[in-house]
Amino acid sequence: MSAEPQRAPAHEPVPGLGERDLRMLDFEARWSGRLGAKEAAIREEFGLSAARYYQVLDALLDSPVALRRDPILVRRLQRLRDARVRARAARTFRVDHREDTT
């Protein structure tokens, strides 16, 4: 018995997820830990700009169906997304507390 959750193969239909959704989840699972030009791979694989890909991926990560299909991957991607959002917010709302010396 394996502790790893069972994941449906990419070619197997999953109710509530389209073919592109499944391909995106599989792409993210394969890309994990790799270095390289991800934007070029996204454009080649999906025909989308990186910005549009991440918009679609963000919506997919909020889908309960995607979470049921691959909970470990989806939660990892959600954590990464949330960390980026927090880092961006910290940069945006940073206040300079130095005294004005002029």
Steps between C-alpha positions, in 0.01 A plus 500: 500500500642835397474821704503698173150611392381343179485739211301443184715471188502813282305328224224382734205744516431655838148640547523877546847538347564559134786359297697826532453499878639148522790589272578804715508296819722241334726774362540651848573158650767433235651849526552485877865554585611558142690804389459662164281719288157410635330781307622355170382153602158643596464672164606185313285261705184711539523783248446752781701791629650441843265761650189329360629155601541611861153658501349170387721301740398721795132431427576130465680493836183631665295214351391229745510254209869572438566462873330159500697389193845580639485645852875504561581685177212747532579582864870548416411735214254687725773547763741633237233735365412624848866562582539707181189702588630567852844602368341734244277654768799551730684686225194707410416608854854546629533833676831675532533597868826689464489856621518774243845658538447790262 
